[in-house]
């Protein structure tokens, strides 16, 4: 084989390795996002405050740092992405009509979207 052909084959091989690694990395990060935003990690009880949000929602995007802070402050605060299987099931069962929605038991809470207010509601 000529040197040019060998170099071309090596370049194609390296390119394929890069593509495979990028695809694998992308798949792993999307799987981690689903795990982190599903109810699998925290059980939802009647005393839980459930925050149902959608990634595409502007209000949700603005409040998400506060939601995440609240979830890290209390085990009774559960973040639930509307696009996950757990989120879709919760939305159907609890008649969620908009995003974000903050729910405790069967009651939609009308509280500030601040971590402290959410945690206070969870601890009541």
N, C-alpha and C positions, 0 to 999 in steps of 0.2 A: 504494500500500500504506500501511497505517497504520503509525505509529511502533512500536506494540507488536509487530506482526508482524515488522517488520525487526529489532527487538531480539531477539525470540525466535529468528529464523533465525541471527543472529550468535552468540547463546549456544549454539545447537546446533552450529554450525560449530566454535566454539572447543572445545567438549566433545569433538567427534570428533577434533580435532587432539591433544588431551591423551591420549585413549584410544589412538590410534595410536602416539604416542611412548612411552607406558608399555608397550605390547605389544612394540614394537621393542626397548626397553631390557631387558625381561625375557628376550626371546629371545636377545639378545646375551650376557647374563650367563650363561645356561644353556649356551650354546655354548662360552664361555670355560671354564666349569667342566669340561665334558667334555674339552676339549683339555688342560687342566692335569692331569687325573687319568687320562689314558690313556697307554699306552706309546709313543705316536707320537713324543714328544719325546726319549725316551731309549731306545736299543736295549736289548733284554734279551739278555744273553749269559750263559754259564755262570758267569762271575765276578760277575754282578750279584746284588745282594740286592733281591728283589722283595717289597714289602709290599702284600698284598692286603687291602683294607678295604671296609667297607660303611657308607654314610652313616647308616643306621638303627641301627647297632650301638653300644651304649653304651661298650664297651671301646675301640672304634675312635675314637669322638668324644673320649674322654678322652686317648688317645694321639696323636691326629692332629697336635697342635703339635710333638711330638717327631719324628714321622714326617716332617713337612714340613721341620723343621730338618735332619734327617739327609739328606734328598734335596737340600737346598741346600748341604750340606757335601761331598757326593761325587757324582760323575757315575755311580757304580756303584750308587747307590740309586735304585730306581724305585718310585714310588707308583702303585698300580693300583686304581682304583675298580671294585668288583665289578659295578656297573650299566652300565659302558661295554662296547661290543662287544669291545674288547681284553681287558678284565677277564673277561668271560664266557668268552672263548676260552681264556685262561690257566687259569682255574679248571677247565675241562673237561680240558685237556691235563695239568695237574699235580695233579689229584685233590685240590683244596683242599676241606676239609670244614668249616672254621669261620673266623670273623673276629675279630680280624685274624690273618693268617697271614704269617709272615716266611720267605721261601724263598731259598736260594742253590743254584743249579743244580737238582738233583733232591731236595735235602735241606731239610726243614722245620727251621728253627732255633728252638731253645728258648733265647732270649736275652732280657735285659731290653728293654722297649719304650722305651729311652732313645736319643737321637740318637748319643751317643758309642759305645754298644755296637753299634748298627746299622752305623755307619761303620767301626768296628774289624772287624766281620765282613766287610764289603765289601772292605776293604783286605787281608785275609788271602789 
